[in-house]
Amino acid sequence: MEQFLFLLIIAAISFIFKRKTGANQKQQEQHMPPPLAKPIQTYYEKVEEPARSTQQVFPELTKARNLQEVADILIAKAQPTVNEKQEELMKKIDELKVEEEKHRVKVNKIKQINDDVKHEQVPELHFQANDILKGIVMSEVLGPPRSLKPYDRLKRS
């Protein structure tokens, strides 16, 4: 009898907790923001073509009798594309060489301008402590007279 009572108490407690968690889940679902829309796609993705069988890509391979012939056919097919790529790269190298030469000319001009600036005469100033003192005294002597610089009478009052 005690076991049965114990089971009833556990069932009641679990029932109460299940109700509370169910209510919490409903509240969370109500307060959840709506799902965000997908961003607008401004570019077109490349659509991947399904993989084609080798016979569809190279119908000549069905005529080959052994691996040597297959290799020869594949090399013959690939050779023009390799040559085209090599020509493209050579053109790109030539363009880069021309651009490099332009940059070298600019660098030489800048170096020449810097050398000219370095060779200009810069006046050298040599001061001694006594010269600075003389300058302060001369500024007082040559400056405006004291009568033109009256004391500030407003500060005293």
The 8 nearest C-alpha neighbors of each residue, nearest first, counted from 0:
[[1, 3, 2, 4, 5, 6, 7, 8],
 [0, 2, 4, 3, 5, 6, 7, 8],
 [3, 1, 5, 0, 4, 6, 7, 8],
 [2, 4, 6, 0, 5, 1, 7, 8],
 [5, 3, 1, 7, 2, 6, 0, 8],
 [4, 6, 2, 8, 3, 7, 1, 9],
 [7, 5, 3, 9, 4, 8, 10, 2],
 [8, 6, 10, 4, 9, 5, 11, 3],
 [7, 9, 11, 5, 10, 6, 12, 4],
 [8, 10, 6, 12, 7, 11, 13, 5],
 [11, 9, 7, 13, 8, 12, 14, 6],
 [12, 10, 14, 8, 9, 13, 7, 15],
 [11, 13, 9, 15, 14, 10, 8, 16],
 [12, 14, 16, 10, 15, 11, 17, 9],
 [13, 15, 11, 17, 12, 16, 10, 18],
 [16, 14, 12, 18, 13, 17, 11, 19],
 [15, 17, 13, 19, 18, 14, 20, 12],
 [18, 16, 14, 20, 19, 15, 21, 13],
 [17, 19, 21, 15, 16, 20, 22, 14],
 [18, 20, 16, 22, 21, 17, 23, 15],
 [19, 21, 23, 17, 22, 18, 24, 16],
 [22, 20, 18, 24, 19, 23, 17, 25],
 [21, 23, 19, 25, 20, 24, 18, 26],
 [24, 22, 20, 26, 21, 25, 27, 19],
 [25, 23, 27, 21, 26, 22, 20, 28],
 [24, 26, 28, 22, 27, 23, 29, 21],
 [27, 25, 29, 23, 24, 28, 30, 22],
 [26, 28, 24, 30, 29, 25, 31, 23],
 [29, 27, 25, 31, 26, 30, 24, 23],
 [28, 30, 26, 27, 31, 25, 32, 24],
 [31, 29, 27, 28, 26, 32, 25, 33],
 [30, 32, 28, 29, 27, 33, 26, 34],
 [33, 31, 30, 34, 29, 35, 28, 27],
 [32, 34, 35, 31, 36, 30, 29, 28],
 [35, 33, 32, 36, 31, 37, 28, 30],
 [36, 34, 33, 37, 32, 38, 31, 39],
 [37, 35, 38, 34, 39, 33, 40, 32],
 [36, 38, 39, 35, 40, 34, 41, 33],
 [39, 37, 40, 36, 35, 41, 42, 34],
 [38, 40, 41, 37, 36, 42, 43, 35],
 [39, 41, 42, 38, 43, 37, 44, 36],
 [42, 40, 39, 43, 38, 44, 37, 45],
 [43, 41, 40, 44, 39, 45, 38, 46],
 [42, 44, 45, 41, 40, 46, 39, 47],
 [43, 45, 46, 42, 47, 40, 41, 48],
 [44, 46, 47, 43, 48, 42, 49, 40],
 [45, 47, 44, 48, 43, 49, 50, 42],
 [48, 46, 45, 49, 50, 44, 51, 43],
 [47, 49, 46, 50, 51, 45, 52, 44],
 [48, 50, 51, 47, 46, 52, 55, 56],
 [51, 49, 48, 52, 47, 53, 56, 55],
 [52, 50, 49, 55, 53, 56, 54, 48],
 [51, 53, 55, 54, 56, 50, 57, 49],
 [52, 54, 56, 55, 57, 51, 58, 60],
 [53, 55, 58, 57, 52, 56, 60, 61],
 [54, 56, 52, 53, 57, 58, 51, 59],
 [55, 57, 53, 54, 58, 52, 51, 59],
 [58, 56, 54, 59, 55, 60, 53, 61],
 [57, 59, 54, 60, 55, 61, 56, 53],
 [60, 58, 57, 61, 62, 63, 72, 54],
 [61, 59, 63, 62, 58, 57, 69, 54],
 [60, 62, 59, 63, 58, 54, 64, 57],
 [61, 63, 60, 59, 64, 58, 69, 68],
 [64, 62, 60, 68, 61, 69, 65, 59],
 [63, 65, 62, 68, 66, 69, 61, 67],
 [66, 64, 67, 68, 63, 69, 70, 62],
 [65, 67, 69, 68, 70, 64, 63, 71],
 [66, 68, 70, 69, 65, 71, 64, 63],
 [67, 69, 71, 70, 66, 63, 65, 72],
 [70, 68, 66, 72, 67, 71, 63, 60],
 [69, 71, 67, 73, 68, 72, 74, 66],
 [72, 70, 68, 74, 69, 73, 75, 67],
 [73, 71, 75, 69, 70, 74, 68, 76],
 [72, 74, 76, 70, 75, 71, 77, 69],
 [75, 73, 77, 71, 76, 72, 78, 70],
 [74, 76, 72, 78, 73, 77, 71, 79],
 [77, 75, 73, 74, 78, 72, 79, 80],
 [78, 76, 74, 80, 75, 79, 73, 81],
 [77, 79, 81, 75, 80, 76, 74, 82],
 [80, 78, 82, 81, 77, 83, 76, 75],
 [81, 79, 83, 82, 77, 78, 84, 76],
 [80, 82, 78, 84, 79, 83, 85, 77],
 [81, 83, 85, 79, 80, 84, 86, 78],
 [84, 82, 80, 86, 85, 81, 79, 87],
 [85, 83, 87, 81, 86, 82, 80, 88],
 [84, 86, 82, 88, 83, 87, 81, 89],
 [87, 85, 89, 83, 88, 84, 82, 90],
 [88, 86, 84, 90, 85, 89, 91, 83],
 [87, 89, 91, 85, 90, 86, 92, 84],
 [88, 90, 92, 86, 91, 87, 85, 93],
 [91, 89, 93, 87, 88, 92, 86, 94],
 [90, 92, 88, 94, 89, 93, 95, 87],
 [93, 91, 89, 95, 90, 94, 88, 96],
 [92, 94, 96, 90, 95, 91, 89, 97],
 [95, 93, 91, 97, 96, 92, 98, 90],
 [94, 96, 98, 92, 97, 93, 99, 91],
 [97, 95, 99, 93, 98, 94, 92, 100],
 [98, 96, 100, 94, 99, 95, 93, 101],
 [97, 99, 95, 101, 96, 100, 94, 102],
 [98, 100, 96, 102, 97, 101, 95, 103],
 [99, 101, 103, 97, 102, 98, 96, 104],
 [102, 100, 98, 104, 99, 103, 105, 97],
 [101, 103, 105, 99, 100, 104, 106, 98],
 [102, 104, 100, 106, 105, 101, 99, 107],
 [105, 103, 107, 101, 102, 106, 100, 108],
 [106, 104, 102, 108, 103, 107, 109, 101],
 [107, 105, 103, 109, 108, 104, 110, 102],
 [106, 108, 110, 104, 105, 109, 111, 103],
 [109, 107, 111, 105, 106, 110, 112, 104],
 [108, 110, 112, 106, 111, 107, 113, 105],
 [111, 109, 113, 107, 112, 108, 106, 114],
 [110, 112, 114, 108, 109, 113, 107, 115],
 [111, 113, 115, 109, 114, 110, 108, 116],
 [114, 112, 110, 116, 111, 115, 109, 117],
 [113, 115, 111, 117, 116, 112, 110, 118],
 [116, 114, 112, 118, 113, 117, 111, 119],
 [115, 117, 113, 114, 119, 118, 112, 111],
 [118, 116, 114, 115, 119, 113, 120, 112],
 [117, 119, 115, 116, 114, 120, 121, 113],
 [120, 118, 116, 117, 121, 115, 114, 122],
 [121, 119, 122, 118, 117, 116, 123, 115],
 [120, 122, 123, 119, 118, 117, 124, 116],
 [123, 121, 120, 124, 119, 125, 118, 117],
 [122, 124, 121, 125, 120, 126, 119, 127],
 [123, 125, 122, 126, 121, 127, 130, 131],
 [126, 124, 123, 127, 130, 122, 128, 131],
 [127, 125, 130, 124, 128, 131, 129, 123],
 [126, 128, 130, 129, 125, 131, 132, 124],
 [127, 129, 130, 131, 126, 132, 133, 125],
 [128, 130, 132, 127, 131, 133, 126, 134],
 [131, 129, 133, 127, 132, 128, 126, 134],
 [132, 130, 134, 133, 129, 128, 135, 127],
 [131, 133, 129, 135, 134, 130, 136, 128],
 [132, 134, 130, 136, 131, 135, 137, 129],
 [133, 135, 131, 137, 132, 136, 138, 130],
 [134, 136, 138, 132, 137, 133, 131, 139],
 [137, 135, 133, 139, 138, 134, 140, 132],
 [136, 138, 140, 134, 139, 135, 141, 133],
 [139, 137, 135, 141, 136, 142, 140, 134],
 [140, 138, 142, 136, 137, 141, 135, 143],
 [141, 139, 137, 138, 142, 136, 143, 144],
 [140, 142, 138, 139, 137, 143, 144, 136],
 [141, 143, 139, 138, 140, 144, 137, 145],
 [144, 142, 147, 145, 141, 148, 139, 140],
 [145, 143, 146, 147, 142, 148, 140, 141],
 [144, 146, 148, 147, 143, 149, 142, 150],
 [147, 145, 148, 144, 149, 143, 150, 142],
 [146, 148, 145, 144, 149, 143, 150, 142],
 [147, 149, 145, 146, 150, 144, 143, 151],
 [150, 148, 146, 147, 151, 145, 152, 144],
 [149, 151, 152, 148, 153, 145, 146, 154],
 [150, 152, 153, 154, 149, 155, 148, 156],
 [153, 151, 154, 155, 150, 156, 149, 148],
 [154, 152, 155, 151, 156, 150, 149, 148],
 [153, 155, 152, 156, 151, 150, 149, 148],
 [156, 154, 153, 152, 151, 150, 149, 148],
 [155, 154, 153, 152, 151, 150, 149, 148]]
